């Protein structure tokens, strides 16, 4: 007799109904031994079936081995670039947080596999739940552990995360596929977790509880290149000079984390991928050649995983220079690792078109247009209110109403009322503070603010 399993999970409980011809690969899971329960199935017939056809049914809780096998089959059948549904998290800040620290928030409504568009973290969810995660510093007394990626503090109150996928920067091959593990930090203790599987892009682990996780190297010496990236930030210095900051970073450093530390600079988006050797010296190739570059060469270190992201090189430019050509070379042999390309430092307006600065959204319009969304989504209400109060931009009565409100939404309603009373200057300062504390929200609601 041949059997085949058809599995389904009832929405009202964690039980499943299995109507089966048992598939041969699962047969051993249902065979009875001396210490296993023998069951008598319910015999049922469908309305359209003849008298000789009977379906055997058993209702039971899903066997953990079956669940693990299903997840393993799903994982092994998935390509390295296909990680289910991609989402962009909400970026929130708690009232006591400094301006550089942001918490990512993902509200999941159903089971599945979900990849964060900002950090490339993948969460395998067994049920709905809210996931909060943020980067933390590696320098927390972790001994000789060598970081291979950002360190994440991950929380999920519902406990519905079953697996985590961490993006790595290894150029995948048989030689280096076993060079990574995951450090799990709890209460000052470090547990080293061996991966279930390593794909071309991610390291996959299963988890029992959430806290702090990060990729680590388990090979002391790395004799192979890694996936790198070149990030550019432009900052004005004087009316005559500007500086282009050039960052050489591992490819699994989230761009959003670097941007957060350089809010006062303009991020210049360009094709950034390259391959870099740890401990090798690199130099910049820059045209025009009279641009000053410092330092002349620099060693690429494989440990810049935050919280600070300092530039590898600085290029000093005349303020009127609108375009340069830039490349990255290995200092010793002159080999290009990031091919020379055009970098536009400004976007000149077309003839007859207003400059972007004149088409920016006024702060008064931004506050009025986005009132409902600001009430629902601004998390740093008290921090903004405190700053406005310290500058005498809202009076003590208005501030007291904000402070006394029970919910964050009510606090924000009172604060917006205070902005309406204060006029354009107060709204401008509110928008400046909001960009400083929750710039991802401002970029989403008013990119031209």
N, C-alpha and C positions, 0 to 999 in steps of 0.2 A: 504494500500500500504506500502511495506517495502522499506527503503532507506539505502544505505551504502555509506560512504565517501571514496573516494580514492584521496589522496592529492599528489601534486607534485609542485615543485618550479622551475620556468623557470630560466635558467642560465643567461639570458640576462637582467633580471629585478627582482625586489622583488615581482612581482605579482605571483599568483599561479592560476592554472587551476584546477577546481574541477569538476570531472565527478562523479555524485553521484546517488547511491541510498543512502538516508541519514541514517546514523547509528543512532539508537534510542538515544544513549547517547549524541549526538551532536545536536539533533533536536531543542532544545531551542535556540541555537545560530543563527538559521536561521528563526525562527518564527517572523513575523512582529507584532509590537505593534504600538501604536499611533504615537510615535516619531521615528520610524524606517523606513528606506527606503524600499519600495516595488519595486522589480525588475522583469522585464520580461526576461526570459532566452532566449538565442539563441538556436534554434532547429537545430540540425545537424544530418546527417546520414553518416555512414561509407560505403565504397564502397561495402562491402560484406553483407550489411544488407537488410532485406526485407522491403517492403513498410510500414509495420505496426510498425516497430521498430524505435523509435526516442530517441536520447540522448539530454538531456537538459544540457546546458553549461552556466556558468557565470564566467567571468574573473574579479578578484577583488584583492585588497591588502589583505594580510594575516591579519586576525583579531587578535589583541594582546591577546585576551582571548584564542583563539585557540592555539596560539604559547605557551602561558604559560601552557596550559593544556597538550600540546604535551610534553613539557620539564618535567612537573611534572610526566607524565606517564612514560617517559623514565627513570627518576631518580628513581621512586619507583620500577620499574621493574629490577633494577640493583643490583647485589650483592655487598657487601662491598669490595670485592677484585677485582672487574672488573670495571676499570675506563678508558676504552677505550685504546687509543694508548699511549704507554709509550715512552717518548723521553728523550734524554740526552742533556741538554742545552749547548750552547757555553758559556764559562766563559770568560768574557772580563773585561778589566780595562781601565778606562779613564786616560788620561795623568796626572791629578792632584790627583789621588787617592793613598792612602797609600797602603803598600804591603798586608795588611790583608783584604782589601775591594775588593770584586769581585762582578760584576753584571752578573746575569744569563740572557742569551738571547735566546729566542725561536721564530723562524720564522715559522708561521703557514700558510699553503697554502690553507686550506679549512676549512669549518665548521666541528665541531666535538668536542669530549671530549678527553683531553690530560693530561697525568700525568707525572710530572717531576721525573726522576729517582733519583735525588740528594736530593730534598726537599720534595717529595711526594705531593706537591701542584698539584691540578687539575684545569685546565682551561676549561670552556665550551665556545667554540668559535662559534659565529653566522656567521662569515665570516673569510677571511684571515686577517692576521695582524702580526706585530712584537710586542712581549711582552718582556719587560725588568723588572727584579725584583731582589731585593737584601735585605738582612737583615739589620735592623737598631736597635739602642739601645732603650730599653724600658724606660730608665731613662730620659724621656723628659717632666717632669712635668705633668704626667698623674694621679696625685692624688693617690687615694686608689685602683686604678685598679690593680688586681692581675693577672699577666701574666699566661697563660696556654699553651703557645707555642711561637715560634719566631715571631718577628714583621717584616712584609714584606712591603717594598715600591714597589708598582706594577704600571707599566706604559704600556699603549697600545695606540699608537697614532691614530690607526684606530677606536678605541672604539668598538671593536668587541667581547670583553669578556662580557658574560651575567651572568655567575655564577662562584663562586669560591668554591673549596673544600679544607679545611684546615685539615691536619692530627692532630688528638688528641692523648693523651696518656691514656685515660680513659678505664678501663676494663668495657665494656659496660654491663649495667643491667638496670632494671626498676628503681632501687634506684637512679642511678646517671646519667641517660640519659639527665636530664634537668639542669645539673650543668655548662654548657658551653654557652658562647655567643661570639660574635665577636666585637672587638673595631675597629671603623673606625675613624682614626685621620686625620683631615683636618684643616690646619691653626690654630693649637693650640686647636681646639675643638674636643671633643670625642663623637662620636655617638655609642650607644650600639645597635647592630643589633641582633635580635633574629633569630636563625637558621630556615631555611625552613625545615630542616631535619637533624637528627644526625644518622649516620650509625655506625657500629662497629669500623670503622677506621677514619671517616672524619666528619667534620661539614660543612654543605652546606648552602651557602647564595646566594641570587641574588644581583646584584649590579647595580647602576645607573651611577657611575663614579668611577674612580680608584684613589687611593692615598696610604695611609698606613693602613694596616689591621693586626690584630693579635688576636689569641684566648685569652679569659679571663675566669677566674672562677667567677661564680655568687653565689657560696656557700662559705661562710666565713670559714667553718670548714669542712675538708675532712676526713671522717672516713673510707676511703676505699683505697686499694692499687692502684697504677697506673702502667702502662707499663713502665719499665725502661730499661736501657742498660748499659753495662759495656764496656768502651773503654780503650785500652791500648796503651801507647806510651813509647818507649825506648829511653833513651838519654845517651850518654857517658859523663862521668864527668872528670875522670882522666884515665891514662893508666892502673890503677888497679881497677877502680870502675865504675859502670854504675847504672842508676836509672830507675826503671820502674814506670811510672806515671799511676795511676789507677783512672779513672773518673767514678763516678756514675751520670747518667744523665737521664732525662725523655726520653721516647722512641721516641718522635717527634722532638728531636734536630737532625738536619741533620749532619751526620758524616763529610760531606765535610766542614761544617762550623768550626767544631772542628779541623780538619786537617789543615785548613788554618792558625790557630793560633799556630800550632806546626810543622812548616815546617822544623825546625832543628832537629826533632825527627823522629824515625822510628815508623810508625803506625803498630801495630801487629793485624792483622785481626783474629778474633775468634768468636765463637757463643756468642752473646752479650746479648740476651734477658733475662730479669728477671722481677720480680714484687717487687716494693718498696713502703713502707709506708712513706708519708711525716712526718717529725718531729721525725722519729725513728732513733735510734743510730745503726750504722753498723760497723762491723770490718772485717778485712781480715784474711783469713786462708791461710798461706803460708808455703810451704815446698821447700827447706830445712828450718828447724825451726830456724836456726841461722841467717837467713836474717832479717835485721832490717826493721821494718815497722813503719812509722809515718804518722799521729797520730795513737794511739792504737785503737781509735774509733772515729766516726764522725757522726753528724746528717745529714740526707738527707734533703736538702732544695729543695722545688719545684719552684725555681725561677732562675736557671742558664740558661737563654735563651740568653746569649751573652751580649755584644760583647766579653767578656773575658771568657775563659774556663779554670779554674784552676783545678789541680788534687785534688781529694778527699783524696787519699793516695799516699805515695811514698814508694817504696820498694828498699832498697839499696843492691846491688848485687856485688859480685866479678866479674870482667870482664870476667873470664873464665867460668862462669856458663852459660850453653847453654839451660837449660830447668828447669822450676819450675812447681810446682802444686799450683794453686791459686783458692780460692773460696771466697764468700762474705757471712757473717753471720749476723743475728740480734744479737746485742751485749747482749741484756737482756736474751734471752732464748737459744741462740746458734743455732737457726734454719737456715739452709742453704737456701738462696734466689737465689744464683747463685752457682750451684753445682761445687765442686772442679774439676778442669780439668787440662790437660797438656797444658802448654804454652811454645812454642818453641821461644827462644830468638835470636837464630841464625839459619841459614840454612847451615849446613856443606856441602861442595861439595862432590860428590861421588868420589870414588877412580878412578883416571885416567881422571877426568873431571876438566877442568880449573875452578878456582873460578870465580864467577860472575863478580868481579871487573875487571878481565882480559878480559872479554867478553863484556864490556860496549862499547857503540857506541862512537867513537871519536867525539869531537865537530865539527871538520872540515867536517866529513862525515855527521853529522846531518844537518849542515847548507846547504851543497851542495844538499843532498837528498831531503830536505823539502823546498827548495827555494821558489817554487810557492805557497805552503801552508802558509809559513811565510809571504809572501807579502800580501796574502788575509786575514790572520786571526790575525796577531799580532796587538794589539790595543795600547799598551804602547810604541810606537815608540820613541816619544820625551823623555820620562822618561829614556829609555835605552840610547839614544843618549847623553842626558845631563850627565849621569853617566860616559859614555865612554870618553866624552870630558873632564870632570873634572879630569880623571885619565891620560890624555894625550895619550889615546889609539887611538883616531882619530884626524886628524888635523883640523884646523879651516875652511879650504876650504871645506872639506867633510861635516863638521857639518853645514856649511852655506847652502849647497845644500839640506841637509835633512830638515832643518828648513824652507827653502823657497818653498819647494814643496807644491803644492796645495792640494793634497789628501793624505790620510794615506798610500795608496798603493805606491804612488810615493816616499813618505818619506822612506818607507821600502826598496824600490829598491836602493835608494841612500845609505842607511845605510848598506845594504848587499855588495854594491860595496866597501864601506869603510872597511868592514870586510875582503874582499878579499885582499885589499891592506895591511892590518895590520898583516895578518898571523895567525898562530895557537893560539898564546896567546890572541889576541883580540877576536877571535871566542870563546875561552874558557870562557872569561869574559862575552861575550854576552850571552852565554848559561846559565851561572850562574845567570845573571840578569833576563833572561827570566824565569828560573825556580822559581825565587823569586817572580816575578810579575804575571806570568801566568802559574802556575804550572800544571793546568789541561790540557792546550794545550800541554805542554812538555810531560806530562804523556801519552797523546794520540799519539803524533807523535814519541816520542822516549823514551819509558818507561825504557830503559836501559842506558840512557844518564848519 
